[in-house]
Amino acid sequence: MDLSVKIGKLELPYPTLMASGCYGSGEEFEDFADLSKIGAVVLKSVTREPRLGNPMPRLVPTPAGMLNAIGLQNPGIDWYLEHEVAKFAKRPCAVIGSVAAFSVDDYAYVTERLAARSEIAAIELNISCPNVGSEGETFACDPALTGKVVRAVRSVTGKTLIVKLSPNVTDIATIAAEAESAGADALAVINTLRGMSIDVHAWKPRLGNLTGGLSGPAIRPVAVLAVYEAARAVSIPIVGQGGIETATDALEFFLAGASAIAIGTANFTDPRIPEKIVNELGGYLNARGLRSLRDIVGKANAGFGTPFQYEGDAG
């Protein structure tokens, strides 16, 4: 059964990526899961300068998910390259670097340095950060800013570039199309949704940052719709993500138009879920007499590959 996927120049034996910040660099899970049975690990985002992250608490459980407000804590690209990257060569799966920044120049700077390392197979561009040069407007929420940063990054690396889109927009199809036009090889759809949880006894938000990103099964219907819309606006591969816990969940994304999936929050409860999903996907295809995962991509999306026309909310 062919479960392989090609994302730009990146060829993976399995369609399962471990979402950024949810699987470490893979090393943390080696005692629990077979890393040779996953497609790739997406590393935690790295920035130009070290970041301490947001104040505690940073994680709050919610119904069918969790809120996180880590704040991009990382040691910065200099320390990262000197102390961390070399060990990624030992991974039996692909390793994808994740870049975050607060200016176009920093996106290009960090990407160029990280992508130059042979241990890094591809780059995921986390554009859900506020642009300090545009009064804090988030890159991923504006087509022009999205295009500007993707073009800048595209000019400094020939490695596969996966642009991670935000769900906190009214028209993700337009953002997706702009990212493709600017040179993205693939899209990661979606990042977390903004949310808040309030302690009714202390009368204050539970997160130290007040707000955070909602992930887990609660956001899956939003993510499936985002993939469905984006897939009708672009011709590049989409990595669908958002609340995937089972093979059935994953199949929704493939049928909506995703070529691969990323698994995030579910790894915190069972790091073997990715392997289970791969095994069940093979069984699903075999039961239907199909030989390749590509045979089902976009099959539930009547407008797959054509521009999406929004018709308003159903019901």
C-alpha angles and dihedrals in degrees: 000000000000110000094157123127134195118214109182105304091340115103116192129185091216132036094227121109122181106231120244114276093010103085104028107221091316093263092097092060101041092104092054107034140034103246091194088068096062129074102229146331117235108211126227111275117270126203135198095257129034115269127202092201130221127325120270138301096054103164130055125175115229134181106291094354147012142259119232132186104174093150098220094288108190140136096249129254097283095057091038093057093045100046111019117030101066092065092058089076088075094062115112089216135053118281118215120196120223121213127196128176145157099228137039092243092054092050090055094043096051094041094051093052096043096043091051089071116093091218089067112080098184143349128246111202111213101203096169090101124108116256106232089200093058101051093272097304111158114247093223093053096062125058093212094051091045091053093046096053095042091051091050092051093043089058093060103046140036093196121110110287119206114188115208112216130208123235090210093094136091096227115031092168092067092049090048093051091049092050090052092047090051093055110275114155093202143353130234107214117219139014120191126297120243113254147155138212122199127207103228092199098048092036094226140094113281095225119078088224090050093228132044146169118284116219137164135065092324091074098043097100089051091049094048090052091048091052090047092053096041092048090059091054103046140043097208122096120275126214104210118210140163126104099348111164105146141030089257089057090049092049091059089060095046092049090048090056109277118137093197138010137224121215118207128150094027090066090068091065099035123006089192093066093096092057091046090052092051092051092049093046089057090052092048093053093044092052089056096045093249123141103194138042087226088070091074103038109123095356092133092047110086092191097043109160096010129097115278119240111205111222101180133262118318118242 
